[in-house]
C-alpha cells in the first residue's frame, strides 16, 4: 500500500531539513502564495545560517563573496533556485520560483556606512517592486566580533537615518525587520536583516586559569575535606 501525502509529511517533519525539503517539493502540486513562499524561503535561509554558525571555525576568514557562494550552494541543496544573479545589478543572493523573487545583499557587519550602502543597493537598485518581488534581506556577516552587537548597531543607524522604516524585532534571534518603498513602483518592500555569527577565537590555548582561582579551588578542597567526619 502506497503511503499517503499526510504520512509522508509526518515522516518528513521529523527533521528541520526534511520539513523544508518536503514543503518545497509540494510547491509543484500546490503553488504557494507570495507571502507563504517568502516565509519558507526565510526559514530556509535561517536554517542554513545556523549550519554556517556551526562551521564558523572554517568560515570566519572567508570574504563576502565566498560566504554568499556557500549560502547559495546550501540553499540549492534544499531544491531552491538560489544564486548570485544580475537583477538591475549583481546581487549576492537571488532566490526565485516562477515569477517570485527574494533578493539578498551581503555585507560585513563591522561598518554601518558600508551596510547602509548595501541596503541602498538592495532597496533602490536591485528591488523591482513588482508583484511577487517585494521581499528581500540584508545578510550581515560577523567574523570580527559579536553578531548581537553588530546587528544592534546597524539597527540603530538605520532607525536614525530612516525613522519611517518601522524597524521591529524578527521572529528569531539575531534578526529584525524593516520596511521601505520602491521608488520605481511605490510598492512596500519587506526587508529582513539577518546577522550571521562567524567570530571564532578559541581561548583554551591562550587563556590560563589565574593563580587566585587555583588557590580558591585549593582552599575550598581543603575546607570540604576537613568538614567530612572520619570513619573511626
Secondary structure, DSSP 4 states (H G I P E B T S, - for coil): -PPPHHHHHHHHTTSHHHHHHHHHHGGGTSPPPHHHHHHHHHHHHHHHHHHHHTTHHHHTT--HHHHHHHHHHHHHTTT-EEE--BSSSB-SEEEEETTEEEEEEEEETT-HHHHHHHHHIIIIII----TT--EEEEEEEESSS-HHHHHHHHHHHHHHH-GGG--EE-SSTTEEEEEEE-TTT-PEEEEEEEEEE------TTT----HHHHHHHHHHHHHHHHHSPP--
